[in-house]
């Protein structure tokens, strides 16, 4: 959670405030993505618009915004780097070969990740993990 100097820190009021703030940031990034594509003369289908507008992951929206500045089509926002897909597949294969159950939400989180550094961390953790959720655990220290 983000540290704030909000009156009533740690209360439901603060949590609601922070959730609203994050929602506002997501809406702002969504607007910037769609505006960048529009100003560049790139047609945005309703399917693409719905996908962008429904996203609440600020990191993903940042990636899509960066891509919107150079994309040749709106669909280019969602293209993954081949290295990402390969590393995600290898991570899942390691877990499967080690007999570790990978629930669908975990599998989806791994396969939808476009951050090569994060995928590399998960790959490394898959080599010694005892459970799929171990990939996402913050290191102790």
C-alpha positions as CSV (number, residue, x, y, z in Angstrom):
1,X,0.0,0.0,0.0
2,X,1.2,3.5,-0.7
3,X,2.1,5.6,2.3
4,X,0.0,8.7,2.7
5,X,-0.5,11.5,5.2
6,X,-4.3,11.0,4.9
7,X,-6.2,11.9,8.0
8,X,-7.4,8.6,9.5
9,X,-4.4,6.6,8.1
10,X,-5.1,2.9,7.8
11,X,-8.8,3.3,7.8
12,X,-11.5,2.2,5.4
13,X,-11.7,5.9,4.4
14,X,-8.0,6.0,3.4
15,X,-8.3,2.7,1.5
16,X,-11.3,4.0,-0.4
17,X,-9.5,7.2,-1.1
18,X,-6.4,5.3,-2.4
19,X,-8.6,3.0,-4.5
20,X,-10.3,6.0,-6.1
21,X,-6.9,7.6,-6.7
22,X,-5.7,4.4,-8.5
23,X,-8.9,4.3,-10.5
24,X,-8.4,7.9,-11.5
25,X,-4.8,7.2,-12.6
26,X,-6.0,4.2,-14.7
27,X,-8.6,6.3,-16.4
28,X,-6.0,9.0,-17.1
29,X,-3.7,6.5,-18.7
30,X,-6.5,5.0,-20.7
31,X,-7.4,8.4,-22.0
32,X,-3.8,9.1,-23.0
33,X,-3.5,5.8,-24.8
34,X,-6.6,6.3,-26.9
35,X,-5.8,10.0,-27.5
36,X,-2.3,9.1,-28.7
37,X,-3.7,6.6,-31.2
38,X,-6.4,9.0,-32.3
39,X,-3.9,11.9,-32.9
40,X,-1.6,9.5,-34.8
41,X,-4.5,8.7,-37.1
42,X,-4.8,5.1,-35.9
43,X,-8.3,3.6,-36.0
44,X,-9.4,2.0,-32.7
45,X,-12.0,-0.7,-32.9
46,X,-14.6,-1.1,-30.2
47,X,-12.9,-4.3,-29.1
48,X,-9.6,-2.6,-28.6
49,X,-11.2,0.4,-26.9
50,X,-13.1,-2.0,-24.5
51,X,-9.9,-3.9,-23.7
52,X,-8.0,-0.7,-22.9
53,X,-10.8,0.9,-20.9
54,X,-11.4,-2.2,-18.8
55,X,-7.8,-2.5,-17.8
56,X,-7.0,-1.4,-14.3
57,X,-3.4,-2.6,-14.1
58,X,-1.3,0.6,-14.1
59,X,1.9,-1.1,-15.2
60,X,0.1,-2.7,-18.2
61,X,-1.5,0.7,-19.1
62,X,2.0,2.2,-19.0
63,X,3.3,-0.4,-21.4
64,X,0.4,0.1,-23.7
65,X,0.9,3.9,-23.6
66,X,4.5,3.5,-24.5
67,X,3.5,1.3,-27.4
68,X,0.8,3.7,-28.5
69,X,3.5,6.2,-29.4
70,X,5.0,4.0,-32.1
71,X,2.3,1.4,-32.9
72,X,1.3,1.0,-36.6
73,X,-2.1,-0.3,-35.6
74,X,-4.1,-0.4,-32.4
75,X,-3.6,-4.2,-32.2
76,X,0.1,-3.5,-31.8
77,X,-0.6,-2.4,-28.2
78,X,-1.1,-6.1,-27.3
79,X,1.7,-7.7,-29.2
80,X,4.1,-9.5,-26.9
81,X,7.8,-9.8,-27.4
82,X,8.8,-13.3,-28.5
83,X,11.2,-13.5,-25.6
84,X,8.4,-12.9,-23.2
85,X,6.2,-15.7,-24.5
86,X,9.2,-18.1,-24.6
87,X,10.3,-17.4,-21.1
88,X,6.7,-17.7,-19.8
89,X,6.3,-21.0,-21.5
90,X,9.6,-22.3,-20.1
91,X,8.6,-21.2,-16.6
92,X,5.3,-23.1,-16.8
93,X,7.1,-26.1,-18.2
94,X,9.5,-26.2,-15.3
95,X,6.7,-26.1,-12.8
96,X,4.8,-28.8,-14.7
97,X,7.8,-31.1,-14.9
98,X,8.5,-30.6,-11.2
99,X,4.9,-31.7,-10.5
100,X,3.8,-28.3,-9.2
101,X,0.1,-27.6,-9.7
102,X,-0.3,-24.3,-11.5
103,X,-3.8,-22.9,-11.0
104,X,-5.4,-21.0,-13.9
105,X,-5.0,-17.5,-12.4
106,X,-1.3,-18.1,-11.8
107,X,-0.9,-19.5,-15.4
108,X,-2.7,-16.4,-16.7
109,X,-0.5,-14.1,-14.7
110,X,2.7,-15.7,-16.1
111,X,1.5,-15.8,-19.7
112,X,0.2,-12.3,-19.7
113,X,3.3,-10.7,-18.3
114,X,5.3,-8.5,-20.7
115,X,8.1,-7.5,-18.3
116,X,11.2,-9.5,-19.3
117,X,12.9,-8.8,-15.9
118,X,9.8,-10.1,-14.0
119,X,9.6,-13.2,-16.2
120,X,13.3,-13.9,-15.6
121,X,12.8,-13.6,-11.8
122,X,9.8,-16.0,-12.0
123,X,11.8,-18.4,-14.2
124,X,14.6,-18.5,-11.7
125,X,12.2,-19.0,-8.8
126,X,10.5,-21.8,-10.7
127,X,13.7,-23.9,-10.4
128,X,13.3,-24.1,-6.6
129,X,9.7,-23.2,-5.8
130,X,7.6,-25.6,-3.7
131,X,4.3,-24.1,-4.9
132,X,3.3,-21.9,-7.9
133,X,2.6,-19.0,-5.6
134,X,6.3,-19.0,-4.5
135,X,7.1,-17.3,-7.8
136,X,5.3,-14.2,-6.6
137,X,6.6,-14.1,-3.0
138,X,8.6,-11.0,-2.1
139,X,12.2,-12.0,-1.0
140,X,12.7,-11.9,2.8
141,X,15.0,-9.3,4.1
